[in-house]
Amino acid sequence: MNETRGSSALNHPLGFWFIFWGEFAERCSYYGMRAILPLYMSERLGLGDAVASRGMSFFMAACYFLPLVGGCLADNFFGKYRTIVAFSLPYILGHVLLGIETVPFPPDFAGPAGHGDGRHQAQHFDVDGHDLRSTAARPCPSSPCP
C-alpha cells in the first residue's frame, strides 16, 4: 500500500472547492462590475462622467469596507454559514436580474418601481446585491469563528 498520495487537484477537501469557486465568482463579479458600471452610469443612465466616477468610488469603497461589518455580524449574531448563505441570496438574485435585463421588455412595462422600463432597477439591485455579498462572504470563509 502506498501511504503517500500524489499531489493533484483532486486531492483537496470538498470545502476547498466551495471556497475556491465562491471566491472566483466573487472576483469575476467585482472586476466585471468595475469594468461596466462607470460606462453604464454615464452612458445608459446619462449621469455624466463625474457622477459615474463618484458612484464607482463609493462602490469600490463599499466592497472593501463592508466586509468588516459582515465579519462583525457573523461573529456576534448569525454565525458564518448563515451569514454567507443569507447575504449570498441577494447577490445571486441580482446577477439573475442583471442577466434578465438584456431580455427585451414591452414598451409599456412599468418595472418594479412603477416607472421606467424596469431595467435600471435591476442594475441597481445587482450593485446592492454585490455589496451585500461582499459584506458577508468576504470575511467569513477564512474566519475562525464556529
Steps between C-alpha positions, in 0.01 A plus 500: 500500500615843415437736792610812320268640243613693200431867492211577267202730482265218594656442843359817654218475754149583381488826700797630303300490178211697652740769614694495173199531268323747730805727507549456126140602429524794740820632339357460150189688609698779665734559208214465254307768687811721510522473123138570408350704785656839412404460135147397593458791741639762263358380167182302572382692805633831365655604831821635351859401559544688829198337668593159357854535635370597844251211498774260399717626786217439747444151357868408537517646850191303601650178366806546720332648811187286532688173567583646840129537569433148371772354720352668806150378412625146446712490815248660733154413372441254218802272460708481186302239307161667546653836418659373179178336381271789600714768338579293191135461401451870405835481319383206289159658442669821389705313243190321375325836464802641323482212251125543457559870441619420150165340414293755307202620701183635342501881474220534755675290767489713813772325697506428871495866607204587277699718263760451231569176323606298803852443375661779702356350818656166411843662463468679834392177670803321361736767634328483838504120492873500428557733795293270723697193394824688559374588846453141605701264291835674475599462870322176580666213309832548675352613830579280801154551651293178534 
